Amino acid sequence: MKNILVLCTGNSCRSQIAEGYLRLFAGDKATIYSAGIETHGVNPKAIQVMAEDGIDISHHTSNNVDEYVNIPFDYVITVCDNANEACPFFPGNVGRFHQNFPDPAKATGDAEQVINEFRKVRDLIKAYSKSFIANQLKP
């Protein structure tokens, strides 16, 4: 069983979405965690767009990366440039991966435009998560 950490700035949108999809695609091959350099709470729009795709992240919590210092991670995925730059050192043979996704919480426009940005980012993260699991957790 592998331990995977998804790290973002506030652990409110991108890392929460990635946690949901990585759990889906990894099944029982990995334990998935998400955290932020800061904690901003789980964004209700992230919960909404994940529910539209059949994944319930409403029970997720926004966690600070410091809460996980004693977990031996096999992989750390940063999903924004800020988290990549501020990512703490993890001892051991940790695979580091980085993919910068747009921050949907910064979307502007009317309600439909904003939720569509969340959907766009969700779909990008879904594709990345599926590929990551297929390539890193081969049977």
C-alpha positions as CSV (number, residue, x, y, z in Angstrom):
1,M,0.0,0.0,0.0
2,K,1.4,3.4,-1.1
3,N,0.9,6.7,0.7
4,I,0.2,9.6,-1.6
5,L,0.0,13.3,-0.5
6,V,-1.5,16.0,-2.7
7,L,-0.3,19.4,-1.7
8,C,-1.8,22.8,-2.6
9,T,-1.8,26.3,-1.2
10,G,-5.0,26.2,0.9
11,N,-6.2,22.6,0.6
12,S,-9.6,23.9,-0.5
13,C,-10.1,23.1,-4.2
14,R,-7.5,21.5,-6.4
15,S,-5.9,19.2,-3.8
16,Q,-9.4,18.2,-2.5
17,I,-10.5,17.4,-6.1
18,A,-7.3,15.4,-6.7
19,E,-7.7,13.5,-3.4
20,G,-11.2,12.4,-4.5
21,Y,-10.1,11.2,-7.9
22,L,-6.9,9.6,-6.7
23,R,-8.9,7.6,-4.2
24,L,-11.3,6.6,-6.9
25,F,-8.6,5.4,-9.3
26,A,-6.2,3.9,-6.8
27,G,-8.8,1.8,-5.0
28,D,-7.1,-0.3,-2.3
29,K,-3.6,0.3,-3.8
30,A,-2.9,3.5,-2.0
31,T,-3.9,5.8,0.9
32,I,-4.5,9.3,-0.3
33,Y,-4.0,12.4,1.8
34,S,-4.4,16.1,0.9
35,A,-3.0,19.1,2.6
36,G,-2.2,22.8,2.2
37,I,0.7,25.1,3.1
38,E,-2.3,26.9,4.7
39,T,-5.8,25.8,5.4
40,H,-8.8,27.6,3.8
41,G,-11.6,25.1,4.3
42,V,-13.1,22.9,1.6
43,N,-14.7,25.1,-1.1
44,P,-18.4,24.4,-1.5
45,K,-18.1,24.7,-5.3
46,A,-15.4,22.0,-5.3
47,I,-17.9,19.8,-3.4
48,Q,-20.6,20.6,-5.9
49,V,-18.7,19.8,-9.1
50,M,-17.3,16.6,-7.6
51,A,-20.9,15.6,-6.6
52,E,-21.9,16.2,-10.3
53,D,-19.3,13.5,-11.2
54,G,-20.5,11.1,-8.5
55,I,-17.8,11.7,-5.9
56,D,-18.6,12.9,-2.4
57,I,-15.9,15.0,-0.9
58,S,-18.3,16.8,1.5
59,H,-16.7,14.9,4.4
60,H,-13.1,16.1,3.5
61,T,-11.3,18.4,5.9
62,S,-8.8,21.1,5.1
63,N,-5.5,20.0,6.6
64,N,-2.1,21.6,7.1
65,V,0.9,19.8,5.7
66,D,2.5,19.8,9.2
67,E,-0.2,17.4,10.3
68,Y,1.4,14.7,8.2
69,V,5.1,14.9,9.1
70,N,5.2,11.4,10.5
71,I,3.6,9.6,7.5
72,P,6.1,7.9,5.2
73,F,4.9,9.2,1.8
74,D,5.8,7.4,-1.4
75,Y,4.6,10.2,-3.6
76,V,4.0,13.9,-3.1
77,I,2.1,15.7,-5.9
78,T,2.0,19.5,-5.8
79,V,-1.0,20.9,-7.8
80,C,0.0,24.6,-7.8
81,D,3.2,26.5,-8.3
82,N,3.1,28.1,-4.8
83,A,2.9,24.7,-3.1
84,N,5.7,23.4,-5.3
85,E,7.9,26.2,-4.2
86,A,7.0,26.0,-0.5
87,C,6.9,22.2,-0.3
88,P,8.6,21.0,2.8
89,F,11.3,18.3,2.7
90,F,10.0,14.7,3.1
91,P,12.6,12.2,4.2
92,G,13.1,8.9,2.4
93,N,12.7,7.9,-1.2
94,V,9.7,10.2,-2.0
95,G,8.7,10.6,-5.6
96,R,7.9,14.3,-6.2
97,F,5.5,15.3,-9.0
98,H,4.3,18.7,-10.0
99,Q,1.3,19.8,-12.1
100,N,0.1,23.4,-11.9
101,F,-3.6,23.6,-12.3
102,P,-5.5,26.9,-12.5
103,D,-7.1,28.0,-9.3
104,P,-10.9,27.8,-9.8
105,A,-11.4,29.9,-6.6
106,K,-10.0,32.9,-8.5
107,A,-12.5,32.6,-11.4
108,T,-14.5,35.7,-12.2
109,G,-17.7,36.4,-13.9
110,D,-21.3,35.4,-13.2
111,A,-22.2,32.2,-11.3
112,E,-22.4,30.1,-14.4
113,Q,-18.9,31.2,-15.6
114,V,-17.4,30.5,-12.2
115,I,-18.9,27.0,-11.8
116,N,-17.8,26.2,-15.4
117,E,-14.2,27.1,-14.4
118,F,-14.5,24.7,-11.5
119,R,-15.7,22.0,-13.9
120,K,-12.9,22.7,-16.3
121,V,-10.3,22.4,-13.6
122,R,-12.1,19.3,-12.2
123,D,-11.8,17.6,-15.6
124,L,-8.1,18.5,-15.9
125,I,-7.4,17.0,-12.4
126,K,-9.5,13.9,-13.2
127,A,-7.4,13.2,-16.3
128,Y,-4.1,13.8,-14.5
129,S,-5.2,11.6,-11.5
130,K,-6.2,8.7,-13.8
131,S,-2.9,8.9,-15.7
132,F,-0.9,9.2,-12.5
133,I,-2.4,6.1,-10.9
134,A,-2.1,4.1,-14.2
135,N,1.6,5.1,-14.5
136,Q,2.8,5.0,-10.9
137,L,0.7,2.2,-9.3
138,K,1.1,-0.5,-12.0
139,P,0.1,-4.0,-10.8
